[in-house]
Amino acid sequence: MRVGAIEHAGKRYRLHLHLIGANSPEKETLRRFRDALRADPALRDAYQAKKRAILISGLSEPKDYTHAKGEFIDSVIGRH
């Protein structure tokens, strides 16, 4: 996981990236998750709500935040 920021048009945008090897089996799993979110607006809204709830709970460290999202992500991947 990489954390950083970029500036564009005078505004700073925080980044939170997960780098995965091109030949990693995880690549296809995460693509399925991405595709499920793209195909289902209600699922996408639920994921956004989950992430907001995590932040509201006070978790702000990237590693903790990522771990807290894991159960939701795993449940979606298990269905698709």
C-alpha positions as CSV (number, residue, x, y, z in Angstrom):
1,M,0.0,0.0,0.0
2,R,1.2,3.5,-0.9
3,V,-0.1,6.7,0.6
4,G,0.6,10.1,-0.8
5,A,-0.9,13.1,-2.5
6,I,-0.8,15.0,-5.8
7,E,-1.7,18.6,-6.6
8,H,-3.8,19.5,-9.6
9,A,-5.2,22.9,-10.5
10,G,-4.2,24.2,-7.1
11,K,-6.0,21.5,-5.1
12,R,-4.3,18.7,-3.1
13,Y,-5.7,15.2,-3.6
14,R,-4.8,12.4,-1.1
15,L,-3.9,9.0,-2.6
16,H,-4.3,5.6,-1.1
17,L,-3.0,3.0,-3.6
18,H,-2.7,-0.8,-3.5
19,L,-0.1,-2.1,-5.9
20,I,-0.6,-5.6,-7.2
21,G,1.8,-7.5,-9.4
22,A,0.6,-8.0,-13.0
23,N,0.6,-11.8,-12.7
24,S,-1.0,-11.9,-9.2
25,P,-4.2,-13.9,-8.9
26,E,-5.5,-11.1,-6.7
27,K,-5.7,-8.9,-9.8
28,E,-8.6,-10.8,-11.2
29,T,-10.4,-11.0,-7.9
30,L,-10.2,-7.2,-7.4
31,R,-11.3,-6.7,-11.0
32,R,-14.4,-8.7,-10.2
33,F,-15.0,-6.5,-7.2
34,R,-14.6,-3.4,-9.3
35,D,-16.9,-4.7,-12.0
36,A,-19.6,-5.6,-9.4
37,L,-19.5,-2.1,-8.1
38,R,-19.8,-0.6,-11.6
39,A,-22.8,-2.9,-12.4
40,D,-24.8,-2.3,-9.3
41,P,-25.5,1.3,-8.1
42,A,-27.0,0.0,-4.8
43,L,-23.9,-2.0,-4.1
44,R,-21.7,1.0,-4.9
45,D,-23.7,3.1,-2.5
46,A,-23.5,0.5,0.2
47,Y,-19.7,0.4,-0.2
48,Q,-19.5,4.2,-0.1
49,A,-21.6,4.2,3.1
50,K,-19.3,1.5,4.7
51,K,-16.2,3.6,4.0
52,R,-17.8,6.7,5.4
53,A,-18.9,4.8,8.5
54,I,-15.3,3.6,9.0
55,L,-14.0,7.2,8.8
56,I,-16.8,8.5,11.1
57,S,-15.8,5.8,13.7
58,G,-12.4,7.5,13.9
59,L,-10.2,5.0,12.0
60,S,-7.8,7.0,9.9
61,E,-4.7,5.0,9.5
62,P,-4.5,3.5,6.0
63,K,-3.8,0.0,7.2
64,D,-6.7,0.0,9.7
65,Y,-9.0,1.6,7.2
66,T,-8.2,-1.1,4.6
67,H,-8.7,-3.9,7.1
68,A,-12.1,-2.5,8.2
69,K,-13.3,-2.6,4.6
70,G,-12.2,-6.2,4.1
71,E,-15.4,-7.9,5.3
72,F,-17.5,-5.9,2.9
73,I,-15.1,-6.6,0.0
74,D,-14.9,-10.3,0.8
75,S,-18.7,-10.6,0.9
76,V,-19.0,-9.1,-2.5
77,I,-16.2,-11.2,-4.0
78,G,-17.8,-14.3,-2.6
79,R,-21.0,-13.5,-4.4
80,H,-19.4,-12.7,-7.8
